[in-house]
Amino acid sequence: RRPPRSTQGVSSAASDVYKRQVSTQSTWGYCLNRKMIRALTRVTGPQGTRLFSAARDYDLAVIGGGPGGYVAAIKAGQKGLKTICIEKRGSLGGTCLNVGCIPSKALLNATNSYKHAKHLYPKLGIKIEKLGYDIKQIMKQKEEAVFGLTKGIETLFKKNKVDYAKGTGSFCAKNEIDIKLNDGKQDKIRAKNIIIATGSDVAPLPGEPLKIDEKIVVSSTGALSLKEVPKKMIVIGAGVIGMELGSVYQGLGTEVTVVEFMDKIMPFTDGEVSTYMQKFFTKEGFKFMLGHKVVGGSVGSNSAKVIIENNKTKEKKELEADIVLVATGRRPYTSELKAADFGVKMDKAGRIEINDHLQTSLPNVWAIGDVVKGAMLAHKAEEEGIAAVENILGEKGHVNYNAIPGVIYTHPEIAFVGKTEEELKQEKVAYTKGFFPMIGNSRARAMHDADGFIKVLADKKNRQNIGCPYDFTCCWRSNCRSSTRYGIWSIF
């Protein structure tokens, strides 16, 4: 018999088992005990020590802790898979929770409350003397909401036995990931399956006529943390991000000018929705420069100048503002993955190519969320995360992309699911249309909040009943599994 091996560097649980069992007098018993130790120390050894293996083994590794990634990790944990989630930000929730959906909603809620107090309360007979706002407190309550939610995800990880690595993950083999930990240390893990959920990053202006410095020329990230309310703001891009954040500061008194390359705001929305909202925003005080592109500019110590050009006439014009918000979209974030080095295929837009089961060109690697084709929506990523885990387990996960709802959280809000009227016309689909203005709703009138309408588009052939109650959320739940040849659009 060989002498007992040292237990230095072995976790206490493994060490106790080892010491109890090494007294076994048979060679068979000794070999069995070595197997037990190997299994226990593979994952339970203290940080920085590896007794029998240089990498920890997992059933699933998720790179990215955003809505898609953390939901996938939790689902995998619930399904009994040994799972690790790797997130470089140091706080879970991704762009959506940290510098996107959630903080913007916190700011919109605050500014909408201020606008109500200023304009609606006097109509209701409510008097407030010396009404004002404190931008520092507005930002503080936003940060408190974000902090609480991110910590909540960490709690869910612990509850579902999901390991959490704070660092940057990159492929070093088809089933191995190097992790550059945020504390400066290195780690390596091995996984039978890997889900890429690294999300997206801010897309710069084409040609970068103005570079984002997050001080005067800001992205959505910088706009969510301004220390002062600007007197003037130029918003480049009239999409969801531009109109939501433009609404935040316009509600606090900022003069907002929106520059949009297309000839209508929120170009992806139904035509009636876009037209209605442009009129509404103009009445609120927004200025629009539609059909223009940014061709140049300069940044000073306290302001920036933006040169725009009319797409048709080529006439140039110079605008100046304290803050310039670049809101021209987002692009997939894959730069540090090194996945392509091991056979993961990308398309021309930098997105990871997947099949109908969310599987990449490598059978054990899956991809979800903003790094793949489709709408960059948190709930779309979440559904894909669940489907990917189900597919890994052979449960045939599926996402119905024709029934994914969307919301633009301006005031009034815009909620939609399905196709636009323009899309139905282009596809030559015979449809029927229902339209109801909110001004005809008694409760809306009583609340002095009757802006907007509800619009329903249905397939004319099957006359499918998709009803539209005033509670639009209820409408989503009851009808999203209906025929995809319809659209429901609402402003309320």
Helices and strands as residue ranges (DSSP letters): H 12-21, H 27-44, E 56-63, H 67-78, E 83-87, H 94-99, H 101-115, I 116-120, H 121-124, H 135-159, E 162-173, E 176-181, E 186-196, E 200-202, E 217-218, H 220-223, E 232-236, H 240-250, E 255-260, H 271-284, E 287-290, E 292-299, E 304-310, E 316-321, E 323-326, E 330-332, G 340-342, E 365-367, G 369-371, H 378-392, G 401-403, E 406-408, E 414-418, H 421-426, E 431-437, G 438-440, H 442-446, E 453-459, H 472-479, E 487-491
